[in-house]
Amino acid sequence: MAEQAAQAEIAPAMEHFDVLIVGAGISGVAGAYHLREKCLDTSFVILESEESFGGTWWTHRSPGIRSDSDLHTFGYGFKPWVGPPIATAEEILSYMGEVIEENDLAQHIRYRHKILKADWSEKDSRWTVEAVRLDTDETVRISADFLWMCQGYYRHNEGYTPDWDGMTDFKGRIAHPENWPDDIDYAGKKVVVIGSGATAATVVPAMAQTAAHVTMLQRTPTFFRTGRNAIEIAEQLRSLRIDESWVHEITRRQIMSDQSAFTQRCMTDSQAVADELIGNIRNLLGSDFDVDTHFTPPYRPWRQRIAFVPDADMFKAIAAGKASVVTDHIDRFTETGIKLQSGEELEADIIVTATGFNMNVMGDIAFAIDGKPLDWHDTVTYRGMMFTSVPNLAWVFGYFRGSWTVRSELIAEFVCRLLNHMRETGAKTVQPALRAEDADMKLFDWMDEEDFNPNYLKRAVSILPRRGDKREWRHTQDHWNEKKEFPAIDLDGEEFVYRSGTRSDLAAE
């Protein structure tokens, strides 16, 4: 007993916060800003596993890394973006650094803290998080009333790479854009980039500047959009010396309106949109290029993400002969490159596997409720941000067809409103629950394959929450309606179950 008492005296007290934010990327910084502005006297901490802020823009170091969304909408609504709409990682990190400094957020961020476990206690009405400090290997335990998951949706530093036959036979370098080696030199080298999504569209033109040749090897063609790295309405407003805050807001609205109209056309007039997108590529590459084989996807536009290629740099590299495209399936790797199912062999000094990422849903954290492991697939999502039977937790999952940040801020405003409502009403816990009218509602996988079907989502179906067939119980991707619906959510609606006080408080009563 004396020994236990002595240990208790020297054991550090577990810190407690009102809110614990996971991740200091775009979403986490947005959440922190809105907490500071809208939830006064709310204590919070951000735990970030990396050594700095930025998320994707900190961890990704591959050649040419840049946004594939415009920064007028990928930037925050509260801070004008004044640079080019498609920005480099360095420019995005600089912008985020200004947000952190201007709003005194650095004091709330703890870097190199990797969360391993999160356990909800019904008795105490709080989460206990266990993390390891990667700089000291020290175990840290922190409790919080509310958990705000802003860590993104894929594993940083561990991209998805299929296990092709013969990979160990290849004598050159193999690199994935998510764990790009610092010492790789591709100048004058033959490079094969496997993949044709937004990452490939960035890596190919960047490497083609100094490589001997870059070949983009794809299994299936992708839709692309091209255009100047500029927004006409922003340029026009600036020429009139309009205040940057006005330029930012007007430009954001214009872009989101255009995105919504384009998405609707993809649904209602998909062949016409496909013809326009493919026709643009024909114009860029010329009549002799086999666009039918290499740039004519077998699906309608926006069933997978459409990458924007600023100033058509990838297509200019192809047209100039610095890069090329091969559409085929891989048979195996060889000592000198890749053998294709067609029998052709692509020689390579370096192979870049721009083959996507692995989803981790909740940061690969072991979640439990009163010690019982939590299976997210057993839950139903409330508007893609909360989950049935999971108390005091919100998750940020952005838009596929628009900027992640736009939905991050919608969720941030909702979470702040919810936290203030709980404080005003004395509620200690809240969780969404199916209403009586939802009793017979059919449940489906997180995403409708007919609507959006990238492979990373297909691979993660079993670890994702489920959805219903009503708007409240799914992630709609519909910004123009969500921006009206979220502020109008009735926090006293039947779908929210509140409890006042901890169980020990109620027992005392």
N, C-alpha and C positions, 0 to 999 in steps of 0.2 A: 504493500500500500504506500509506504514511504517513497519507494522508487517511482511508482506511478505519479505521485504528487510532485516529485522533483521534475519528472519529464513534462508534466503539464505546465510547470512554472517556466520552463525554458522553451517550450514549443511556441512558435509565433502565432499570434491570434489570426484567425482567418478573416481576411478583409471582406467587407460587404459593400455592394453598390446597388442602387436602385435598378440600373440597367447595365448589362454587359453586352457590348457590341463585339462581334467576332469578325475581324478583318478590317484593315485600314486601306482598302482599295476605294474605288469610286463610290460604292454603296455605303461603306462604313464611314467615310468622311462626310457624305451627305447626311447620314443618320446623326452623326455627332453635331453637325451644324444645326440641324433642325431641333435637336434636343436643347441646345444652347439658346435657341431663339424662342422656342414655344413651350418648353417644360422647365420653367425656372425652378431653382432649388432641387433639381433632380441630379443625383450623383451618378456618374457613369464612368466606365473605363472601356478602352478598346484594346483587345489582345490581338496581336499580329505576329504570325510565325516568321515572317521575313525580317530583315534588318532595316527595312525602310518602308515607307508608304508606297502605294501605287498599284498593288496587285499585279495584274497582267503586265502593266507597263514597267514594272520593276523586274519581274522574273523573266520576261521574254527579251532575249538579246540577239535574235537572229538578224541577218542583214536586212536593212530597209524597214524594220518594224515600225508600223504606222497604224492609225485607226482605219477601220473600214466603214465607220459612221462619221458623219460630219460633227465637228466640235461645237457647233451652235446648239445642237441637241444633245450631244454626248457630254458637253460641258454642263455646268450647273445652271439652273434657272436664275439663281441669285447672284451669279458673277459672270459678267459679259466675257465672251470669247472674242479676242480681237485679232487672232492669227488666221492662217489659212484653214479652211474647213476640214481638210484631211491633214492630220498632224502627226508628227513623229512622236515616238515614246518620250524622247527628251522634252519636247514641247509640252506634252500632257503632264509629265511629272513636274515641270516647272510651274504650270498652272495650278496643280493640286497643292504644291508647296506654298504658293501664295494664299490659297484658301485656308490652309492649316495655320499659317502665320497670322493672317489678317483676323482670324477668329479665335486665336489663342487655343487651338485644339491640341497642340503638341503635348501639353501637360497631361492629357488624358490617354495618350497612346503608349502602350508597352510593347516594344518590339522583341523578337526572338522568343515569344511565348507560344508554344505549340499546344493546343488543347487536345487532350487525349480522351477525357470522359466528361459527361454532363449528366447529372442525376437530379431529378425533380423529387422533392419531398412534399408529399401531401400534408404531413403533419406541420411542417414549418412554412409551407407555401413559398418555397424558393428553390432556385437551382443552385447546385454546388458543382463548380467546374474544377477539374484537375488538369493542370498544364505542366509542361516541362519547359524550363528556361534553357534554350538551346546553347546559350553562351556559358552556362555554369552547370548544366545537368540537374539543377535544383528542381524539386517538385513544388509547385505552387497550387494552393487551393483558394478559390475565391467564390463567394456566394453572391447571388443576385436575385432580385425579385422578378426581373424580366430579361429574357435572352433574345437578342436581335441578331439573326444570322445574316451577315453581310459578306461572307467569305467567297462568294462566287459559286460556280457549279461544276468546276472541273479541278483535277489535280494539277497544281502548278509543279513544274519541274519534272513531270512524268507524263509525257505525251503517249497517245495510243499508237502502237506500232504492231502490225500483224506479224505473226511468226512465219515468215517465208522460208521455204527450203533453201539451204545453202548459204544463209546469212553469214555463218562463221567462215565460209570459204572465201568471201570477198576480201581482197588484200588492201583495199583502200579504206577511207573513213566513212562511217555511217553516222549521221547526225540528225537529231530531231529538233525542230525549232524551239521546243519548250525547254530543252536542256542543252542549249547551244554551247559547244566548247570554245573557250577563249583562244585556243591556240590553232584553230583551223585556218589554213591559208588556201584560198581557192583561186588566187590569181593564176591565170594561164592553165587552169585545170579543166578537165571535162566533168561536168556536173549533171547528175540526173536528179530531178526533184519529183518525188512520187506524191501525187495529189493535185487537185485543181481548184481548191477552195480559196478563201480570202488569204490564207497564209501563203499558199503557193503563188498567188497573184502578187504578193509583196516580195517574196524571196526571189522569184525568177528574174524580174527586171533589175533588182539590186545586185544579184550575183553576176548577171550578164554583163555588167559594166566592165568587169575585169577578168572574168573566167574566159577560158578558150571557147567554150560553148556550154549552154544550159539547155537540157531537154526536160520538158514537163511531161511526165508519164502519168496518164490518167486512165482509169477504168471506165469512167462515165463523164461525158462533157458537163460543163457547168454554165449557167447563165451569168453574164457580166454586164454591168453598165459602165459607161465611160463618160468623161466630161472634164471641163477645166476644174482645177483645184481652186475654185472661187465660187461665191454665191452672188449672183447678179444683184439681187435686191439689197444685200449688205453693201456692195460696192456703191450702188446708187445712193443709198441713204448716207453713207460716209461722204460722198461727194457733195452732199447738201449740208454737211457739218452737223448732222443729227447726233444727239448724245448717244454714247455707246450703249447705255442701258436700254434705250429705245431700239437701237439697231439690233441688239441681241434678242429682245422680246419679239419684235416684228419678224425677224429672220427665222427664229424658232417656230413661230406660228405658221409662217409660209412653208417651211420645210415639212413640218408635220402634216399640214394640209395636203401638200403634194404627195407625201408618202402614203397617206390614207387613200387618196384618189387612185394612186398607182396600184396599191394593193387590191383595191376594189376591182380595178380593170383586170388584174391578174386572175380574179375569180370569175368575172362575168364575160370577159372577152379575151381569154387566155391565148388563143391562137394569134390574134392581132398583136398582142404584146410580145409573144415569142418571135413573131416575124420582124417586129421592130428591133428587138434586141439582137437577133441573129443578123438582120440586115445591116446593123451598125458595124458588126464585126466583119462582114463581107467588105464593106466600104474601107475599113482600116487595113485589111490584109490583101485585098485585090481579088479579082475574079479567078485567078489561077490557084488560090489556096483552097484546100478541101474543107470548107466550113461545115458541110453536111456531116462529115465524120467527126471533126474535132470540136465543134462549137454548137452543135444542135442537140440539146439534152432530150431525153426520152420522157420527160415529165413537164407539167405545166410550170410556168414561172411562179416562184415563191413557195413551192413545196419544199425547197431547200433555200438556204440563204443566198441572196444575189450579192456578189461582191462588187463594190465600186472600185474601178481602176482609174485613179486620177491622171489626167492628161494622157490616158491610154498608154502608159509607159510599157506595160507588158507586151501589148500588141505592136508597139513601135520596135521593141527588141526582137520580136518574131519577124516582123517585116524586114528588119535590117540584117537578118540572118544570124544574130547573136544568140537567139533562142529558137527552139522548135517545140512542136507538140507531137506526142505519140499517144494514140488511143488503143490500148491493148490490155491484156491480163498478164500478170507475172507468172511465169512457170517456176523459175528459181533464180537465186543469185548464183553468180559464178565468181571465179577468182578476179575477173577483169570487169565485171559489170552485172547486167541483168539479162537473162534469157526470157523472152516473151513466149506466150502460148502460140503465137503465129510462127515461131521459129527464129524471128529476128533477135539479135543480141545487141544491147545498148552498152557501149563501152563507157566506163566511168572511173574517175579517180576519187570522186566524192559522191555519195548518195544521201540525199536529204529526204527524210520520211515526213513529209507534211501531210500526215495521214489522220489528223484529228487529235482528240483528247479523250481522257477518261473522266466521265462524270463521277462526282463523289457525293452529290446531293447535300449533305450536311457536314462537309469538311472532314469526312472519314472519322468523325467523333463518335465514340460509343455512347449513345443516348440510352437512358433508362428512366423509368418512373417508379419510384420507391424500390429501386434495385432490379426491377424487371426490364430486360432489354426491350427497347422500342423498335418495332419494325414499321418503317414509314409507309410501306405498301399496305399496311392494315388501316391506314388513316385516309380520310377524304379531305382534299384541299378546300379551304375557304378562300376563294378568289386568288388562288395561287400564292398566298402569303401566310396563311395560318392553317392549322390542321386539327381535325376532330380528335378529341381525347388527349390533346397535348396542350397543357396550360402555359400561359404567359410566354409565348414564343411567337416570333414573326420571322419570316424568311423572305429575302429579296431575290426574286427571279424576274429579270427584266423582259424586254420585248425581243423577239426574234427578228421582226421586220422593221424595227426602229431602234433608237438608241436605248441602251440599258439604263442610262441615267434617268431618263424621263420617268420610267416606272419606279425606279429607286426613290425618286422624290415624292411620287404619289403615295408610295408605301410609307415613307418617312412622315409625311403629313398625317396619314391615317394613324400610325403608331403613336405619334405625339398626342393626337386627339383622344385616342383610346386611353393612354396613360393618364391624361388630365381628367378624363371621365371617371376612371377608377379612383383617382385621388379624391375627387369631389363627392363620389358616392360611397367611399369607404370600402370599396371592393379590393380584396387581396389577390384574387385569381380570376382569370377569364379564359375560357376556351370555347371554340365554336362547336356546335352540335347540330346534327340534322334535325330539322323541325318535323312536326307531325305531318305536314304536307309533303315531306321528303321521304316518308317511310317506304314507299314503293319505288323510289327513284332508282333507275338503272345506273350501275357504276361501270366505269371504263378506265383504261390506262390513261396516264397523265396527258398524253398528247394524241390527238386524232391523226392517224397516218395520212388520211386523205387531205388533211389541212397542211401538215408540216411533218416531214419524215427524215431528218438527217440521221445518219447511222449512229452518232453518239447518243441520241435519244433512244433509238431502238435497243441499243446495248444496255441501257440503264432502266428499262421498263420495270424490272423486278424490284428495284430499290427506290423507285419514285412513288409518291402518294398517288391515290386514284382520284378520279374526277367524276362528277355527276353530269346530267344533261341539262342542268339549269345554270344560268350565268353565275349565281353565287358560289357554285361548287366546281368551278374550273378556272383555268388561266386563259383568259379570252384573247389576248393579243390585240385587243381593241382599245387603243388609247383614246380615241375621240369620244367613246362612251364612258370609259373608265374615268377620265378626268372629270366627268360630271357625276358619275355614280359614287366614286370613293368619298368625296366630301359630303355626299348625301346619305351615306350609310347610317342607318338608325342603330346607334350603339346600345339601345335598349330593346333591339329586336329579338325575336325568339331564337335566332341562331346563335346568340351569345349567352353563355351560362357563366354567371358570376358567383363568387362566394366571398362573403365578408369575414375577415378574421381567420387566423390559423385554427386548426382543429383543437390545439391546446387552449386557445382563447375561448373557443366555443364550449369546451368542456368546463372551463372555469366559470363560464356564465351559468 
